[in-house]
């Protein structure tokens, strides 16, 4: 679904909803209505890290990078550093990233 992804000059901006202190690190799939007010879909992500000192943010970035086969430095929290609803900046070829995200979320 094309409206899941927002293309940027350097890759993608991805809306995610994070559940910290989960039982395991996992991409849980797509859910409707993100927290940035545009009502678009967001990717549900669970991480075992606690939301303190940026640990959960780092875990989310690492999980997404691993799922996409990217270095950790290619994924960063662009907005919502202290919120459950975040926007991730993912650097790379947008078409390739969309295909990889589709493949990663089809497994959920």
C-alpha positions in Angstrom: 0.0 0.0 0.0 1.7 3.2 -1.2 0.2 5.5 1.5 2.2 3.6 4.1 5.3 5.3 3.0 6.4 8.9 2.7 9.3 9.3 0.3 11.9 11.9 1.2 15.0 13.2 -0.7 17.2 10.6 1.1 14.8 7.7 1.5 11.7 7.3 3.6 9.9 8.7 6.6 8.1 5.9 8.4 5.4 6.4 11.1 5.7 3.8 13.9 4.0 3.1 17.2 6.4 1.7 19.7 5.6 -0.6 22.6 8.6 -0.6 25.0 9.4 -3.2 27.6 7.7 -5.9 25.5 8.4 -9.6 25.9 10.5 -9.7 22.6 11.7 -7.4 19.8 9.2 -7.7 16.9 7.6 -5.9 14.0 3.9 -6.5 14.8 2.4 -5.2 11.5 0.5 -2.3 10.3 -2.2 -0.5 12.2 -4.6 2.3 11.3 -4.4 5.9 12.5 -1.0 7.2 13.5 -0.3 9.7 16.2 0.8 12.5 13.9 -2.7 13.5 13.1 -2.9 12.6 9.4 -4.7 9.3 10.2 -2.4 7.3 7.9 -1.2 3.8 8.8 1.7 3.2 11.1 4.0 0.3 11.7 3.6 -1.3 15.2 6.9 -2.2 16.7 7.7 -3.9 20.1 11.1 -3.7 21.8 12.3 -5.1 25.1 14.2 -2.0 26.0 12.8 0.5 28.5 11.9 4.0 27.4 14.7 5.7 29.3 17.9 7.4 28.1 17.0 6.7 24.5 17.3 2.9 24.9 13.9 2.1 23.3 14.6 4.5 20.4 18.0 2.8 19.7 16.3 -0.6 19.9 13.6 0.5 17.4 16.2 1.8 15.0 18.3 -1.3 15.3 15.3 -3.6 14.8 14.1 -1.8 11.6 17.7 -1.6 10.3 18.1 -5.3 10.8 14.8 -6.1 9.1 15.7 -4.1 6.1 19.3 -5.3 5.9 20.7 -1.8 6.5 23.4 -0.4 8.8 22.1 1.0 12.1 23.2 4.4 11.0 20.7 4.4 8.2 17.7 4.5 10.6 17.1 7.3 13.1 14.2 8.8 15.0 13.3 12.1 13.3 10.2 13.0 15.4 8.7 11.8 18.7 11.8 10.9 20.6 9.9 10.7 23.9 6.5 9.5 22.5 5.1 6.1 21.5 4.3 7.5 18.0 7.4 8.3 16.1 8.6 9.2 12.6 11.7 7.3 11.6 14.1 8.6 8.9 15.4 5.7 6.8 18.2 6.4 4.3 18.4 4.6 1.0 16.7 4.0 -2.3 13.0 4.6 -1.6 11.7 2.0 -4.0 14.0 -0.7 -2.5 13.1 0.3 1.0 9.4 0.1 0.3 9.8 -3.4 -1.2 11.9 -4.5 1.8 9.4 -3.2 4.3 6.6 -4.9 2.4 8.5 -8.2 2.6 9.3 -7.7 6.3 5.7 -6.9 7.2 4.2 -9.7 5.1 5.8 -12.1 7.6 3.8 -10.7 10.5 
